[in-house]
């Protein structure tokens, strides 16, 4: 398994707005196309105004297939435009579990 970690820095004060919009309009379509939500977080200490979410995939090929299907979904296309208006910066990391990680 690999884990994709996405960190979005949103406009100051926009975390509640982003999370509300995500919950109402985006979460179900994302969960329809992406295999496993590992976690969804917002920062409280450290760099503020950040939303971090993690998605598990069997491998990079599965990630590529799943994300392509998500990007083609018209529901995702509509809500992504709204979410992106709130985002100032985006960062993506692919995390590979160690041999002793509880997530394999």
N, C-alpha and C positions, 0 to 999 in steps of 0.2 A: 504494500500500500504506500502511496505517497499522499501528502497533505499539502494542499494549496492554501497559503495564508495570504489574505488580502487585507491591506490596511488602507482605509480611506480617511483622510483628514478633511473634515467638513467645515463649512463656514462657522465662525464662532456662534454658539447658541443653537446650531442646527441639528445637534444630535437627536433631541426628542422628535423633531419634525421628520428627520430621515427615518428613524426607527418606526414611527407611526405609519409613514408612507410605505415602508418596506413590509410591515406586518399586514397592512390592508391590501396592498396591490402587487407586491413582488414575491413574497416568500413562497406562496403556493406554486407559482410558475417556475421558480428556481428549483424547488424541491421535486417538481415533475421531471426536470431534465438532469439534475445533478444527483449522483447516487447517495452521498452521505454527508449531511451537515455534521461536522465535528463540534463546532461551537460558533457562537455569535456573541460578540462582546462590545462594550464601549469602555473607554478609559475613564478612570476616576482620579488617578495619581500618575504623574509623569506627563508626557505630551497629551494635552487635552484636545477635545473635539475630534477624537478618533474613534472609528468603528473598525473592529477587526473581526473577520469571519474566516472560518476554516472549513474546507471541503475535502473529503477523502475520496481517492480514486484508486483503482487497482494498479494503474500505471499511467504514463503520459499519453498513450494512445487512447485510453478511455477518457481521459480529461479532454483531449482534442475533440473526440466525437461528441461528448456531452455538451461541451461549451458551444460547439457549432450548432447543435440542435437548439440550445437556449437562444443563441443570437438570432436564429431564424424565426423564432416564435414571435408573432405580432404583438402578443400581450406583453412580452418582455421588452420588445422594442419601444412600446409606448411608455411603460413605466420607467425604463432605463433613462429616457430623456429627462424625466422629472427628477430622478435620483441624482443624475449627473450635474444638474443645476446647483445642487447643494454641496458638491465635492470640489475641494480646492487641490488636492493631491491624491495620487493613488500609487500603491506599491504592492507588488505581488512577489511572493517567495514560494518556491517548491521545497517542501521539507521531506527528507528521507529519514525514516525511523532507524534508530540504532538497533543493534542486535538485542539489546535489553529493554527496548521501549515497550510499554504495555499496548501501544498501537503498532501493529505489524503490517 
